[in-house]
């Protein structure tokens, strides 16, 4: 009787595994499908895309779609360089200063610590669109419109990242290690750079992905601040990939979107192994 129960239980487990695998495969296909259709449509003629938006195999109009760029405000190299400068610089600044702020809130005991953290959380609740008019007026009066620095420096203040890093440090940072470093004569910045930052690698990789993607895809702020074609980012150039009122080059638009998404896929593949560990450990302790 016991052998029969064990056999039945193993069969049930096998059926459950099969169901789980089927569901995972189905969800994977659903996740990949938009990217596949995007890549396929970038090789199709605009008329074909307009008449049949969904196709599953590549066509032969890729070079024709590239030629459409010649008559548009679309220079992929310029867009890539501008977007890369903004995204990489903003990501580095946001990561470093957010980690530094989270370390100060976690490792030090000071009177206004809780109030300071609550203030950061309050700032996180304010949408960026609400402050854009004042920010634009400030940038215009400073004469720094069409300057990529104005899209990079505000990334230093990243409240949501500070919150995430603080949660991660509270669950993973041992104050005994910090105290030992202080006893050995290490300064605070050396302790932070040599001990705390390596501990935070999973959280840093996780937030680096989100921050890079957010800055690369950002359209609203660059559209407000940038008016010169040589300063345009990839999202701005893609948004300008439209024809006259009688014709829209859908094939070239899909090609532009594909070129914009390609670096994001590369960055994700390079850092994805850290994302699960970062999210899991960062949410252990509130």
C-alpha positions, 0 to 999 in steps of 0.5 A: 500500500505504501509503495502504491502511495509513493508511486501515486505521489511521484506521478502527481509530482511529475504531472505538476512539473510538466504543468509548470514547464508548460506554463513557463514555456508559454510565458516565455513565448509571450515575453519574447513575441513582442521583440520578435515581431518588432525585429521582423517588422523592421525588415518589412515594407511599410505597406506590408506592416500597415496591412498586416501588422503581425508577421513571424518571419523576416522580409527583404526590405531592411536596407530600404528602411535604412535608406528612409533614415537619410531623409529624416532627423535620424542619425543612429551614431549621434543618437547612440553616443548621446544616449550612452553618455547620458545613460552611463553617466546618470547610472554611475552617479545615481548608483554611487550617491544612492549607495552612499546615502543609504550607507549614511542612513544605515550605519550612522546614528544621528538625531535627524536620521529618521526625519531625513529618511522620511523626507526622502520617501516624501520626495519619492512620491512627487512625480517628475512632471510636477517639477518640470516647469520649474526645472526648465525655467532654472535650466533656461536662466542658467543658459544650460539648455541643450546641455547633456549635463542637465540630464545627468546631474539630477540623477544624483538624487534618486529617492527610490534607489536610496530606499532600495539600497537601505533595505538591502544594507539593513539585511546584508551589512554587518556593522562588526565589519565596519567597526573592524575597518575603523579600528584598523585605521581605515577612513570612512570613504575607504571603508565604504568603497572597499567594504560596503560597495562590494557587499552591495554588488547584487543590489547595484547590478539590479538598480543599474539595469533599471536606471540604465533602461529608464535613462535610455528610454527617457523621452519627456525630459530630453524632449523638453530640454534638447532642441538641437539635432546634434544633442538628440537621444535615440528616443527623440529620433525615433519619435521624429521618424514619421512621414507627412500626413499621407504616409508613415514609414512603419518599417523604418519606425520599427527599425529605429525602435529595434536599434534603440532596444538593442543596447538594453538587451545587451546590458540586461544579459550582462547583469541579469545574473545579479537581478534575482539575488538583488531583488530577493535580498533587498526585500528581506528586511523592511 
